[in-house]
């Protein structure tokens, strides 16, 4: 039976496609975006998050952990420890619910059962299910199985992807996906590699390949101050996206700091901790660039 690893299931979402949707966040991503707002989705493995504002330093986590007692009995268990087997005993023992597990394994029938609970909202609002992440195409077989199951139930489907996946996997899910939400961060290859850890060559090639078989693509551009908000960067993205058949609209997503706290909870650091969100004026200017290129551009969504 096909199994996948997810780290969140968000109901009543209105930001991941049309209507009211349930967004499933799959774990694992080939990119390492420095501004990532879902860093708990990067690793394909389970991870532990610590909510320090809830921690009462009772040390029940350490007493419950099979490896946390002994020679290192100092303070609460850290979020990251290479010896951790993610048994969850520290989480169960925490009286203040300060420890969370990011990542749970589900089968396709189990997930479909959860998704069908919201079917009335999909039908009344023109919504459906969005598969996001992380990167959903990092689990291609599971993704395809979920999409097939949703289509068998007549549910509208969307896939939110960074595009960095084997082309054959992108094309394999296309017939079962009603809408693609396709991320474009930077057109400059060297700077894309600098800020995401990977080249954008395959991402751009996959978008071209996808446009040959699909005509419902929304481009998503995260607007990150100091990274891709310069007019030249946005104009380059607009020129490229404007030449892709099947691109129906562009959603400009202003950077926010939600991910900063998540990095900290995972025991990680981010260089964008002090980066402010873009101003309303700069977002309006960004939208104007895409509109001048003849595109339906929207802020948010």
C-alpha positions as CSV (number, residue, x, y, z in Angstrom):
1,X,0.0,0.0,0.0
2,X,1.3,3.4,-1.0
3,X,2.5,5.5,2.0
4,X,3.7,9.0,2.3
5,X,5.1,11.4,4.9
6,X,3.2,14.6,5.6
7,X,3.8,17.3,8.2
8,X,0.6,19.3,8.1
9,X,-3.0,19.2,6.8
10,X,-4.5,22.6,6.7
11,X,-8.3,22.9,6.3
12,X,-10.3,25.9,5.1
13,X,-7.4,27.2,3.1
14,X,-8.2,30.1,0.7
15,X,-4.6,30.8,-0.4
16,X,-3.7,27.7,-2.4
17,X,-6.0,27.7,-5.3
18,X,-9.6,28.6,-6.0
19,X,-12.4,28.2,-3.4
20,X,-12.1,26.6,0.0
21,X,-9.4,23.9,0.0
22,X,-7.6,21.4,2.2
23,X,-3.9,21.7,1.7
24,X,-1.7,18.7,2.4
25,X,1.9,19.4,3.1
26,X,4.3,16.6,2.0
27,X,7.7,16.3,3.7
28,X,10.9,16.6,1.8
29,X,12.2,19.3,-0.6
30,X,15.3,19.4,-2.9
31,X,15.6,23.2,-2.4
32,X,17.0,24.9,0.7
33,X,15.5,28.4,0.3
34,X,17.1,30.7,2.8
35,X,13.7,32.4,3.5
36,X,11.6,29.2,3.6
37,X,8.4,29.6,5.6
38,X,8.0,25.8,6.1
39,X,11.5,24.7,7.1
40,X,10.0,21.7,8.8
41,X,9.1,20.4,5.3
42,X,12.7,20.5,4.0
43,X,13.9,17.2,5.4
44,X,12.2,14.0,4.3
45,X,12.5,12.6,7.8
46,X,10.6,13.2,11.0
47,X,11.8,16.2,13.1
48,X,11.1,17.6,16.5
49,X,10.2,21.2,17.1
50,X,10.4,22.9,20.5
51,X,8.1,25.7,21.5
52,X,10.3,27.4,24.1
53,X,7.5,29.7,25.3
54,X,5.6,26.7,26.5
55,X,8.6,24.8,28.0
56,X,8.6,24.8,31.8
57,X,12.0,23.1,32.1
58,X,10.6,20.2,34.1
59,X,13.0,17.8,32.3
60,X,10.3,15.2,31.8
61,X,11.4,15.0,28.2
62,X,14.9,13.9,29.2
63,X,13.7,11.4,31.8
64,X,11.4,9.8,29.2
65,X,14.0,9.7,26.4
66,X,15.8,6.3,25.9
67,X,19.0,8.2,24.9
68,X,18.5,11.5,26.7
69,X,19.5,10.5,30.1
70,X,22.9,9.4,31.3
71,X,26.1,11.3,30.4
72,X,24.3,14.4,29.0
73,X,21.6,15.1,31.7
74,X,21.8,18.9,31.3
75,X,18.7,20.9,30.4
76,X,15.8,20.0,28.2
77,X,16.4,17.7,25.2
78,X,17.5,19.7,22.1
79,X,15.4,19.7,18.9
80,X,18.3,18.1,17.0
81,X,20.3,15.1,18.1
82,X,21.8,12.6,15.6
83,X,21.1,9.8,18.0
84,X,17.3,10.5,18.1
85,X,15.1,7.7,16.7
86,X,11.9,9.9,16.9
87,X,10.1,7.4,19.1
88,X,7.9,10.3,20.4
89,X,8.3,9.4,24.1
90,X,9.6,12.9,25.0
91,X,6.6,14.4,23.3
92,X,4.1,12.2,25.1
93,X,5.9,13.0,28.4
94,X,5.9,16.8,28.0
95,X,3.1,18.3,30.3
96,X,3.0,21.6,28.6
97,X,2.9,20.3,25.0
98,X,6.1,22.2,24.2
99,X,7.4,19.5,21.9
100,X,5.9,18.6,18.5
101,X,6.6,16.0,15.9
102,X,6.8,17.2,12.3
103,X,6.1,14.3,10.1
104,X,3.5,11.4,10.1
105,X,3.2,8.5,7.8
106,X,-0.2,8.0,6.1
107,X,-1.6,5.7,3.5
108,X,-3.6,7.0,0.6
109,X,-6.9,5.6,2.0
110,X,-6.2,7.2,5.4
111,X,-5.4,10.5,3.8
112,X,-8.4,10.4,1.5
113,X,-10.7,9.7,4.4
114,X,-9.5,12.9,6.1
115,X,-9.9,14.9,2.8
116,X,-13.4,13.7,2.2
117,X,-14.5,15.2,5.5
118,X,-14.4,18.6,3.9
119,X,-16.1,17.6,0.6
120,X,-19.1,19.9,1.2
121,X,-16.8,22.9,1.4
122,X,-15.1,22.0,-1.9
123,X,-18.5,21.6,-3.6
124,X,-20.1,24.8,-2.3
125,X,-17.0,27.0,-2.9
126,X,-15.5,25.5,-6.1
127,X,-12.5,24.4,-4.0
128,X,-10.7,21.1,-3.6
129,X,-7.4,19.6,-2.5
130,X,-4.0,21.2,-2.9
131,X,-0.8,19.1,-2.5
132,X,2.0,21.2,-1.3
133,X,5.1,20.9,0.9
134,X,8.1,20.8,1.1
135,X,7.9,19.6,-2.4
136,X,5.1,17.1,-3.3
137,X,7.1,15.8,-6.3
138,X,9.8,14.6,-3.9
139,X,7.3,11.8,-3.2
140,X,6.2,11.2,-6.8
141,X,4.5,7.8,-6.4
142,X,2.6,8.8,-3.3
143,X,1.6,12.1,-4.9
144,X,0.3,10.4,-8.0
145,X,-1.7,7.9,-6.0
146,X,-3.3,10.7,-3.9
147,X,-4.2,12.7,-7.1
148,X,-5.7,9.6,-8.7
149,X,-7.8,8.9,-5.6
150,X,-9.0,12.5,-5.5
151,X,-10.0,12.5,-9.1
152,X,-11.9,9.2,-8.6
153,X,-13.9,11.2,-6.1
154,X,-14.5,14.1,-8.4
155,X,-12.4,16.5,-6.3
156,X,-10.6,19.4,-7.9
157,X,-6.8,19.0,-7.5
158,X,-3.9,21.4,-7.4
159,X,-0.2,20.8,-7.0
160,X,2.1,23.5,-5.5
161,X,5.6,22.8,-6.8
162,X,9.0,24.3,-7.0
163,X,9.5,22.5,-10.2
164,X,12.7,20.7,-9.3
165,X,11.9,17.1,-10.0
166,X,12.4,14.6,-12.8
167,X,10.5,15.7,-15.9
168,X,8.8,12.4,-16.2
169,X,7.3,12.8,-12.7
170,X,6.0,16.2,-13.5
171,X,4.4,15.0,-16.7
172,X,3.0,11.8,-15.0
173,X,0.9,13.8,-12.5
174,X,-0.3,16.4,-15.1
175,X,-3.4,14.4,-16.3
176,X,-4.6,14.2,-12.7
177,X,-3.9,17.8,-11.7
178,X,-6.5,20.5,-12.5
179,X,-4.2,23.3,-11.5
180,X,-0.4,23.8,-11.0
181,X,0.9,26.4,-8.7
182,X,4.4,26.8,-10.0
183,X,7.1,28.7,-8.1
184,X,9.6,30.9,-9.8
185,X,12.2,32.5,-7.5
186,X,15.0,33.9,-9.6
187,X,15.9,33.8,-13.2
188,X,19.7,34.4,-12.6
189,X,21.1,30.9,-12.2
190,X,24.0,31.7,-10.0
191,X,21.9,33.7,-7.5
192,X,19.2,31.1,-7.6
193,X,21.9,28.6,-6.5
194,X,23.2,30.9,-3.9
195,X,19.8,31.4,-2.2
196,X,18.1,28.0,-2.8
197,X,21.1,25.6,-3.0
198,X,20.2,24.4,-6.5
199,X,20.3,25.5,-10.1
200,X,17.1,26.7,-11.7
201,X,17.8,25.1,-15.1
202,X,15.6,22.0,-14.6
203,X,12.9,24.2,-13.0
204,X,12.6,26.3,-16.1
205,X,12.8,23.4,-18.4
206,X,10.1,21.6,-16.5
207,X,7.8,24.6,-16.7
208,X,8.2,24.6,-20.5
209,X,7.6,20.9,-20.7
210,X,4.5,21.2,-18.5
211,X,3.1,24.0,-20.5
212,X,3.1,21.7,-23.5
213,X,0.5,19.4,-21.9
214,X,-1.3,21.6,-19.4
215,X,-3.2,24.9,-19.7
216,X,-3.9,25.8,-16.1
217,X,-0.7,27.1,-14.5
218,X,-0.5,29.9,-11.9
219,X,3.0,31.2,-11.4
220,X,4.0,32.0,-7.8
221,X,6.7,34.5,-7.1
222,X,7.9,35.0,-3.5
223,X,9.0,38.6,-3.3
224,X,12.0,38.6,-1.0
225,X,13.6,42.0,-0.1
226,X,17.2,42.1,-1.2
227,X,17.0,38.9,-3.2
228,X,14.5,39.2,-6.1
229,X,12.6,42.4,-5.6
230,X,14.8,44.6,-7.8
231,X,13.0,45.7,-11.0
232,X,15.5,43.9,-13.2
233,X,14.8,40.6,-11.4
234,X,11.1,40.9,-11.6
235,X,11.2,42.0,-15.2
236,X,13.2,39.0,-16.1
237,X,10.7,36.7,-14.4
238,X,7.8,38.5,-16.1
239,X,9.4,38.1,-19.6
240,X,10.0,34.4,-19.0
241,X,6.6,33.7,-17.5
242,X,4.8,35.8,-20.1
243,X,6.2,33.5,-22.9
244,X,4.9,30.3,-21.3
245,X,1.6,29.0,-22.8
246,X,-0.9,28.0,-20.1
247,X,0.1,30.5,-17.5
248,X,-3.2,32.1,-16.4
249,X,-2.1,34.3,-13.7
250,X,0.8,35.3,-11.4
251,X,0.6,35.5,-7.7
252,X,3.2,37.7,-5.9
253,X,3.7,36.5,-2.4
254,X,5.3,39.0,0.0
255,X,7.9,37.7,2.3
256,X,6.9,37.2,5.9
257,X,8.7,36.1,9.1
258,X,6.6,33.1,10.0
259,X,9.4,30.7,9.0
260,X,11.9,32.5,11.3
261,X,10.4,31.1,14.5
262,X,10.1,27.6,12.9
263,X,13.8,27.6,12.1
264,X,14.5,28.4,15.7
265,X,12.1,25.7,16.9
266,X,14.0,23.1,14.8
267,X,17.3,24.2,16.2
268,X,18.3,25.9,12.9
269,X,19.4,29.4,11.9
270,X,18.2,31.6,9.0
271,X,20.0,34.6,7.5
272,X,16.6,36.3,7.0
273,X,15.7,36.7,10.6
274,X,15.9,40.5,10.4
275,X,14.6,40.9,6.9
276,X,11.4,43.0,6.9
277,X,8.4,42.2,4.7
278,X,8.1,44.2,1.5
279,X,6.1,47.4,1.7
280,X,2.7,47.8,0.1
281,X,4.2,50.2,-2.4
282,X,6.9,47.8,-3.5
283,X,4.4,45.0,-3.9
284,X,2.2,47.3,-6.0
285,X,5.3,48.2,-8.1
286,X,6.1,44.5,-8.6
287,X,2.5,43.8,-9.7
288,X,2.7,46.7,-12.2
289,X,5.8,45.1,-13.8
290,X,3.9,41.9,-14.5
291,X,0.8,43.7,-15.7
292,X,2.9,45.7,-18.2
293,X,4.1,42.3,-19.5
294,X,0.4,41.5,-20.2
295,X,-0.1,39.2,-17.3
296,X,-2.9,38.9,-14.7
297,X,-0.9,39.7,-11.6
298,X,-2.2,39.5,-8.0
299,X,-0.7,40.2,-4.6
300,X,-1.1,37.1,-2.4
301,X,-3.0,33.9,-3.1
